[in-house]
Amino acid sequence: MIDLRSDTVTRPTAAMREAMLQAPVGDDVFGDDPTVNALQERIAADLGFEAALFMPTGTQSNLCALMAHCERGDEYLVGQMAHTYRWEGGGAAVLGSIQPQPLPQGQDGRIEWAEIEAAIKPRDAHFARTRLLSLENTWGGQVLEAAYTADVTDKAHARGLSTHLDGARLFNAAVASGVAARELTRGFDSVSVCFSKGLGAPVGSALCGSRELIGRAHRWRKMTGGGLRQAGVLAAAALYALDHHVQRLAQDHAHARMLAEGLQGLPGVRVQTPQTNIVFVDLDASMQHRYPQGVVSALQHEGVLCTGLYRLRLVTHLDVSAHQIEAAVAAIRRVLG
């Protein structure tokens, strides 16, 4: 079975498992797990922040960030299709009493400054207090350019807003654009990065920010059940990934391009040219009687796993070889042709 559902399905390599086995550990709730501490110091330094906090999941990392930035009755501005708004269970609203204000996004994931500025509420008791702008990079596999993020974060700060970046696939953006990850995070007051997607670790994300913000997030992590004990075995996998799996993301991007190119020319099928490791496939109305779940099921019978909630989504990762991409192309063409 060729699993293209997500880059979260990767399994630790033998070398990563060995690093996990050998990791020195302590009790992270007491702050004395040396491997967790090393990871937090490393990722904060790499991305240009004062401090970082290891989290079990990206959803918890984003949630703790939003709750550290905002208070009850505050509001954050976010893309209509952003992960923190659409795909994380409404946690900011349910658990943080933070009002999301979703804004339209362009095809590349951008939110135009005019939309952002128009959504900032007046300082008036009738309105939620607009406190935070949250962006995402990559968004649907698309890279937000450093010039754009620098511009909108600068303008947001000038209007009194804090800024957060959901950088779950930040390193994909860095490798694809050739811009250092710390340049892509410049201008943000916090950033969440994920180790368990393209980097191939089994578990874990990190929230980076100022020491004050991370202190607040630490309390929210405990309150939301994220206080871990001998977490060094997990942090070791993330450290290994940072050392060995960042530059190899270019291979995943190449495989995504191979996949997209192999699907060109099918009647009624439109394939979005990928920038990183995510390929989206749209089917014309004439094929809607099979779309999306019918196609997903048919592909599974042909040995290919993917998702299709709105459109077909195929994600390349370190557990998929070039040979498997070729086999996946052949299977998909059989189903859609």
Secondary structure as UniProt FT lines:
FT   STRAND          2..3
FT   HELIX           7..9
FT   HELIX           14..22
FT   HELIX           28..30
FT   HELIX           34..47
FT   STRAND          51..55
FT   HELIX           58..69
FT   TURN            72..73
FT   STRAND          74..79
FT   TURN            80..81
FT   HELIX           83..86
FT   TURN            89..90
FT   HELIX           91..96
FT   STRAND          99..103
FT   TURN            107..108
FT   HELIX           113..119
FT   TURN            125..126
FT   STRAND          129..136
FT   TURN            140..141
FT   HELIX           146..158
FT   TURN            159..160
FT   STRAND          162..167
FT   TURN            168..169
FT   HELIX           170..177
FT   HELIX           181..184
FT   TURN            185..187
FT   STRAND          190..194
FT   TURN            198..199
FT   STRAND          205..209
FT   HELIX           211..223
FT   TURN            224..225
FT   HELIX           232..244
FT   TURN            247..248
FT   HELIX           249..262
FT   TURN            263..265
FT   TURN            267..268
FT   STRAND          269..271
FT   STRAND          278..283
FT   HELIX           285..290
FT   TURN            291..292
FT   HELIX           293..301
FT   TURN            302..303
FT   STRAND          304..305
FT   STRAND          312..315
FT   TURN            318..319
FT   HELIX           322..336
//
